[in-house]
Amino acid sequence: MNSFEIIGGHSLKGELVPQGAKNEALQIISAVLLTPEEVIISNIPDIRDVNKLIELLQSIGVHVKKIGTGEFSFKASDINMEYLNTDDFIQQAAALRGSIMIVGPLLARFGKACIPKPGGDKIGRRRLDTHFIGFQNLGATFDFNASTNFFTVSSKRLQGAFMHLDEASVTGTANIVMAAVLAKGKTTIYNAACEPYLQQLCKMLNRMGAKITGIGSNLLYIDGVDALGGTKHRMLPDMIEIGSFIGLAAMTKSEITIKDVCYNELGIIPNTFQRLGIKMELRGDDLYIPKQDSYEIDTFIDGSILTIADAIWPGFTPDLLSIVLVTATQANGTVLIHQKMFESRLFFVDKLIDMGAQIILCDPHRATVIGLNRKVALRGISMTSPDIRAGVALLIAAMSAEGKSVIHNIEQIDRGYQDIEGRLNAIGAQIKRV
């Protein structure tokens, strides 16, 4: 198990280039299974979860060729469906939550798919009902073997249907869309997720020959086609990493320019950090974060304590609440963090409390942060990363703290952040992988 040793208290200065979007990559790369023709994808992040998905596709029979840094060619012309019955497949797929995204494309193109219960972050219940209910709405037969934790779906030919999703699941919507594009007839998906990453998937599928309208809204219309062709696609920069860098700059009193952020795709993220008192300036498509000795949390109009809560897009993404929480610990003021979607995601705050932060964990979903206004620095401690986002939040805390911190289980961070220590060390951080 690898660890980070961090010497905190150093301000950073320089430019950071955000990696390609992890959450987009898992959908886009799975979509190559929908066609036997070549699909070229660029700006793919070199991170553990994405690399595992590419390895899984190669094992199924996808021909993968690296063209350049972050750019790959995929050709799913020789898929071996029998591999899905092997122990190797079960082991590979179970280790990666993103493996669920191959089910829709395989079902649409080959009439069957199976998957073991996938892994991922331990942040609470993350049910898959939306995916499989959507497939059933399209006419698929579903089976779950409780003794082996194995999901199976099959259909001779999917049929278009109207469906109202029980939740606006991003991965659920993406999986259903990938199944519906090759279904017979028209599919209507209401309460669909509409994140920029899902919009990217729909635009890519349309370039491949799909007929999807309503992109960007929660009401999608899909006219099924008989086959899809190849295309080229470039992924967006990772909005979660961009938000992480904003919080990092404020916590460490750093002057950072985040390059090529695709600002129009960031939604409410910049505004949310601005409500914590963080200044920023858009320069072209670069986001400049100046050095700030202090930053003050806003209040509501009536003077009551600010609440920052996660919500489906275009609301604030739950993946950044951990970053907002840790950033607030050194702000001037108080904020209530309300994590609605996952009941275990706030449990990392005990490490921040050990570092000297003033946080009241109200219940599994809410935490009140009383900012220290830099009057008392956090202190370095030894801790363990429980999930990707909490791991980076703890890294940010350690970089702002006095003394040395150690973060164990950084494989969690590696799942979502590409060479994070190398990029931060290049602009003044002191992080050592051991």
N, C-alpha and C positions, 0 to 999 in steps of 0.2 A: 504494500500500500504506500503510495507516494504522499508527501506532505509539502506544504509551503512554509518556509521560514520567512517572516516579514519583519523588517526593521521599520517601524512607523515614524511619523513625524516629518516626512519629507514632502515638500511641495513639488509638483510636476510642472513641466512646461514643454509644449510642443504640439505635434499633430498626431491624431489617431484616425486610422481608416477603419470604419466598421466592417466586420465580416459580412458575408452573405447571410440571409435570414435562415436560421435553423428551422423554424416552424414552416416556412415556405418550402424549404428543401425536401422535407419528408413527404410532402404532397406531390411536388413537381417530379421528383425522382420516381415515385411510385407510378405516376401517370405514363411513364415510358412503356409500361406493360400493355397499354391499350393499342399499340400498333407494332407491326413487324418492321416498320421503317425506322431510319435513323433519327434520333432526337439528340440535339446538341444543347447542353446546359452550361452556362457560365456563372461565375461568382458563387460557386459552391463552397461552403465553409469546410475547412479541414478539421472537423471535430468528431469525437467518438461516435455519437449517435448517427450522424450522416454516413460516416465511413462504414459502420456496421450494416446500415441499410444497403449501401452499394455492394458490400460483400454478400449480403443475402440475395440480392438480385443476380449477382454473378453465379451463385450456387444454383439458382433456379434455371439458369441458362441464358441470361442477358449478356450480350457481348459488350464489355465496357472498355473504352480506350481513353487514356488521359491525353488531352490535346495540349494543355498548358496549365499554368497555375490556376486552380479552381475551375477549369473547363474540361468537361468530359463528353464523350460520345457514347450513347446508349443505343443498342439495337436488340430488341426483344423478338428476334425472328426464329429462335430455336428454343422455346420454353419447354422444360421438362417438368410436367405436372406431377409425375410420379415422385419427384423429390419431396413433395409436400407430405408424403407418407413416411419419411425417414426420420430417424432419431436426430440426425444432424440438423434437419430443418427445425424440429421442435426446440432444440437447444439454441439455435441461432435466433429464431423468432421470439422465443420466450424472454430473451435477454434485452429486447428492444421494444419499447412501447410503440414506436413508429411503425413496427411491422404490421399493425392493424391496417395501415393504409394500402397494403397490396391486395386486400380482400376485394374491394370494389372493382378494380381493374381486371383481376383474374376472373371474377364472377361474370363480368360483362363480356369478356372476350372468349373465355373457355368454358363458361357454363357451370363452373364450380370453384370453390376456394375453401381453404381451411386454415386455421391459425390457433396456436395455443394461447392461453391467457397471457397477454404481454406484460412486460415489466415496466420500469420507469420510476419516476420520483415517488417517494413515500410521503405524499402530501395530503392524504385522505382518499375517500372513495372517488374513483374515476370510472364510472360505469360505461359500458359499451352498448347499452340498449338502443340508443338513437341510431347507431350504425345498422344493427341487425333488424330493427323494426322497419327502417327505411328499405332494406333489401327485401324484406317480406312484402312491403307495400308494392314493390316492383314485381312480385310474383315468385320470389325465391323461397325455397324450403329451407328452414333453419333447424339446426340441431346443436345442443350443447351437452357434452358428456361431462357430468359433474365429477366423475371419478378421475378423469384425466385432464380436466380443465381445457377441453378442446372444443373449438367452435367450428361448425361446418355449414356452408350454404351452397345451394345448387339450384340450377334452373336451366331448362332447355333453351329458352329465349325470354329475357326479361321484357315485361310489358310496362309501358308508361302509365303513370298514375298520379292522382293528386294526393299530397300528404302534407300534414301540418306537424312539424317536428315538435316533440315534447320539450326540447331545449335547443337553443341556437348553438349547438356544438360545432366548433370549427372543423375538427377532424371528421365528425359525423356527417356534416354537410358535404365536405370534400369527397368523402368516400361514396356517398349516395350520388353526387354529381358524376363521379367517374363511372359509376355503374349505369346511370341513366342515359349517358350520351350514346351508348350502343343499344339501348332498349328500343323496342318497337313502339312507335307512337309518341305521345306528348306526356312529359312529366312536369308537374307543378310542385315546387317546394316552397311552402310558406313557413315563416319563422326560421328562414335560413340564416346562417352566419354570413356576415358581409365584410370580414376583415380584409385588409389589402392583400394578404397572402392568398385568400380564397379568390379574390378578384384576379390575381395573377394567374392562378390555376385555370379559371374560366377563360381568360383571354388566351392562354396557351392552347387550351383545348379547342377553342374556336379557330385558331390558326391551323390546327391539325385537321379541321373539317367538321367539328361539332357545331351545333346550333343552339347556343345559350343566350338568352336575353334576360334583362333585369339585373345585370351584373352591378354590384355595389349596393343593391337593396336587399331586403329580407324576403323578397318574393322572386324566385327564379323560375324561368320557363325553359324547358329543354325539349327540343324536337330530336328524337333519336335518329341516328344515321347508321348505315350498314358497316362502315369502316372508317378509321382515322389514318392520317398520314403523318409523316415526319415534320419536324419544325426546329427552330432555334429559339432559345429562351434565356434571358438574363434575369437573375434573381435580385430582389430588392436588398438593400442593406438591412441588417438586423435591428429593428426598432428597440428590442430589449437591450441590446448592447449599447445603443445610442443613449437610452435612458440611464443605463448603468454608468456610462462615462460622465453624464451630466451630474449625477449624484456624487461620483468620485471626485470631480473637480471641486464641488462645493465643500465636501468633507475635508479635503486635503489642502484647501486654499491654493488651488492650482489654476494656471492659465492654459486652457486646452482648446484647440480647434478640432472639431470632429468633421471630417471631410465627407463630402458627397452623401448627405443624409437623406436625400429624397424627402425634403421637408413636408411637402404636401401630403405625404403618406403617413406622417407621424400622428395625425389626429390631435387628440387632447393632451398628448404626452408633454410637449413643451409647456403648455399652459399650467399643467398640474405641478411641474417643478417650479414654475414661476410663482405659484401660490405659496411655495415654501420659502420664497424670498430670493431664489437663485436668478441672477441676471444672465441674459444671453442675447446674442446678436446674430441675425442671419446675414451672412456675407456670401452672396451668390447662393449656392446650395451647401455651403459650409456653415456649421453652427459654432460660433465663438463663445466660449465660457470664460469671462474674465476672472482674475483672482479676487476673492472676496474675503475680507477679514471677519465679516459676520453676515448672516442672512436671517430675515425675520419672517416667521410664519404668518400668513394672512388669517383673517377671521371672516366669518359670515357678516353680512351687512348689519345685522343687529348686534354685532359684537360677540356672538357666541363662538365656541371653539370650532375650528374647521374640522370637517370630516372628509377623509379621502377614502373612497370605496371603489372596489372593482366593479365592472359591469361589462356586458357584451358590447362589442364594437357598434357604434363609435364611442362607447364609454372607455374608461381607463382599464388597461389590460391588467389582469391579476398577476402576470409575470413580473411586474415592476413594483408591486406593493412592498416587497421585501426591501427594495432599493430605497423607496420613499421613506420607509420606516427607519432605516439606519441613517439616512441623510438627516432626518428630523432630530436625531439625538443631539446634534451640535448646533441646531438652529436656536433662535430666540423665539420662544412661544411654545404652544401646546397644540397637538393635533391628535385626533382619533383616527386610527387606521382600522378599516372594516373590510376584512377579507371574507367575502360572501361565498365564494365558490368552493374553497377547500378548507376542511376543518382542522388540518394538521400543519398548515403552512406557516403559522405564526409561532410554532413551538421553539424555533431557533432563538427567540428573544432572551431566553435564559442566559445564553452566552453573552449577549450584549449587556445584560444586567450585571453579570460577573465582571465585565470590563468597566463598569461604572455608569452605564446609561440609566436614566430614570424612566422606566417603562412599567406600566401597570397592565398586565395581561388580564383583561376583563373576563374573557371566556375564549374558547377555541377560535372564535372569529374576530375578536376585537381587541385592540391594544391601544392604550393611551400613552403617547410619548410626550414627556416634558423636556423640552430642549434645554441643554446645558449652556447654550450661548458661548461656548468655548471657555467658560470660566474654569471648568475642570476637564482636563483631557481624559479620553478613554485610556485604559491601561492594557498593555499586552498580556495575553493569556494563551493557554493551549486549548484548542477546541476542535470539533469534528464537523465537517460539512454534511448536513442531512439531505440536501437536494441542490440542484443546479443554481437556482436563484438565491437561496439562502446562503450558499457557498460564496457567491460573489458579494453579497451583502456583508458577510463576515470578512471577506478580503478587503473591502472598502473600509470597514471599521478598523481592521488591523493596520492599514496604511495610514490612518489618521491618529492612531493611538501612540502613546509614549512607550518606548521600549520594544521588546521582541515578542512577536506572536507566532504561534504554530497552528496551522490548519491541517488536520488530517483528512483522509478520504477525498483528496482533491480530484480523484477520478470523476466525481460528480460534476465538478467545475469543467473538467475536460470534455464532458458530454456536450456542453453548450457554448464554450468559449475557446476560440482558436489561439494557441500560443499566447495566452493572456499575460503570463509573466514576462515573456520576451518583449511584447509590445509596450507594456507599462515600464519595464526597466529601461527601455530606450529613451524615455522622456523623464527619467529621474527616480523611478521607484527602486526599492531595494527588496526584491523578492527572490528567494532561492528555492529551487525544487530539490527535495532530498528524498 
